[in-house]
Amino acid sequence: MTGTLAEHTLVRAEVSRCPDWDKIVFHVAAMLRRTMPGAREGANDLRVERNLKMEADRTMIREVCVIIAAKNAAQTIGRAVSSALQQPETNEVIVVDDGSTDDTAGAARAAADDSDRLKILRFDENRGPAAARNEAIRASHSPILGILDADDFLLPGRFERMLAETDWDFIADNIVFVDEARAAKGQLEIPEIAPQPRLLDLNGFIEGNISRRGAQRGEVGFLKPLIRREFLDCNELRYHEQLRLGEDYDLYARALAHGARYKIIHSCGYGAVVRGNSLSSSHRTEDLRRLYEADRAILAQPGLSRQERALIERHERHIRARYELRHFLDLKNQHGKGRALAYAATHPAALPAIVGGILLDKTDRFRRKAAAPAALGGTGAVRYLLASPAGSSR
């Protein structure tokens, strides 16, 4: 392509600004014709389109930064990195080794291709996934951010399907839960599901994150959306680094409270590897306390509707009840029944959660249970996080 550096800069600006290919060709071809007096229009247009496509390949298609926070993930990180690099739209893959004691960084490096898109950062001490993701955001320069857990993987064509949608600040697709044996095969037969896009508001998000005993877990906080960096920057949003449980839920809830357009499509592009009962993975009692305090921080923000406030209060009570039960049991196990009962007696507001939680646990074995999904080591079918709408498969 002929022309000055300034003209080439204008080309890149047009490519980045216009999401529609025909509009790009029209606008930039017209612009370059003005900078190339005397050129034959037909030949010039062909040359413009050819070179413009090269610009598009560099500036439009590769626009996603995949962020992988990893601790002691040497056995799985290679698969995660490879799946991210295989997405043509991936511009960067940033792995943050969060204080690993194994060779997580080496295993990630071994999965690199020759595109120079992989960057590895390291914390000397474990700081948690929120801090790792914030560090990756600081180190990245891509306009779109995506989170990938170190033991999960992306399915082919994921970003293409998601980026085909418009009018979103966050966009998430379906998750398929599989066991390690299925994931290790490398080829999953995932049925094609129509996207059927819909917008998720704050009410739906909060309600979708309140788990119910006896029901399969389906919290929408598990979703792994693509996020527009511009929205995070404009609203000064980042992960809260004190959270080691529910850090995704907290970020998405705060974004929705700031007016984020959160779109969901039902096509499946994210594979989550489940080991044993890892969906209910152990966490510290303190983590539950910090999570319900995060809800209280959201409630302190102005502008929430009455319904939004009621739902967040309900989620806060739900998490606080889990905390009170866990705290009571910790006291019993560590200091004896007397200390635990003394706590219950001096904290009457905690009594319903403690008594109700104990009764539910005691009677749980008498309730009829559905077959566990194969991904959880049972005999049931591999399951998806989002229930597919009727008639959505194609």
LINPEHU-V20139 format. One record per backbone hydrogen bond with DSSP energy under -1.0 kcal/mol. NH is the residue of the N-H (numbers start at 1). CO is the residue of the C=O. If there is no record, write none. Layout:
# LINPEHU-V20139
[[NH/CO] [NH/CO]]
This chain:
# LINPEHU-V20139
[[8/4] [9/5] [10/6] [11/7] [12/8] [13/9] [14/10] [15/11] [16/12] [17/13] [18/14] [24/20] [25/21] [26/22] [27/23] [28/24] [29/25] [30/26] [31/27] [32/28] [33/29] [34/30] [39/36] [44/40] [45/41] [46/42] [47/43] [48/44] [49/45] [50/46] [51/47] [52/48] [53/49] [54/50] [55/51] [56/52] [57/53] [58/54] [59/55] [60/56] [61/56] [63/61] [63/89] [64/89] [65/144] [66/92] [67/146] [68/94] [70/96] [76/73] [77/73] [80/76] [81/77] [82/78] [83/79] [84/80] [85/81] [86/82] [87/84] [90/87] [91/64] [92/64] [93/117] [94/66] [95/119] [96/68] [97/121] [98/70] [99/97] [99/123] [107/103] [108/104] [109/105] [110/106] [111/108] [112/109] [119/93] [121/95] [123/97] [132/128] [133/129] [134/130] [135/131] [136/132] [137/133] [138/134] [139/135] [140/136] [144/63] [145/227] [146/65] [148/67] [152/149] [153/271] [155/269] [158/155] [161/157] [162/158] [163/159] [165/162] [169/261] [170/261] [171/226] [172/263] [174/267] [176/270] [177/383] [178/272] [183/179] [184/180] [186/183] [190/188] [194/392] [198/264] [200/262] [205/201] [206/202] [207/203] [208/204] [209/206] [210/207] [215/212] [222/219] [223/220] [226/171] [227/145] [228/169] [229/143] [232/228] [233/229] [234/230] [235/231] [236/233] [237/232] [243/240] [250/246] [251/247] [252/248] [253/249] [254/250] [255/251] [256/252] [257/253] [258/254] [259/256] [260/255] [263/170] [264/198] [265/172] [266/195] [269/174] [270/174] [271/153] [272/176] [274/178] [278/275] [280/277] [281/278] [288/284] [289/285] [290/286] [291/287] [292/288] [293/289] [294/290] [295/291] [296/292] [297/293] [298/294] [299/295] [300/296] [301/298] [309/305] [310/306] [311/307] [312/308] [313/309] [314/310] [315/311] [316/312] [317/313] [318/314] [319/315] [320/316] [321/317] [322/318] [323/319] [324/320] [325/321] [326/322] [327/323] [328/324] [329/325] [330/326] [331/327] [332/328] [333/329] [334/330] [335/331] [336/332] [340/336] [341/337] [342/338] [343/339] [344/340] [345/341] [346/342] [350/347] [354/350] [355/351] [356/352] [357/353] [358/354] [359/355] [360/356] [361/357] [362/358] [363/359] [366/363] [367/364] [374/380] [376/373] [377/374] [378/373] [380/372] [385/175] [392/389] [394/192]]
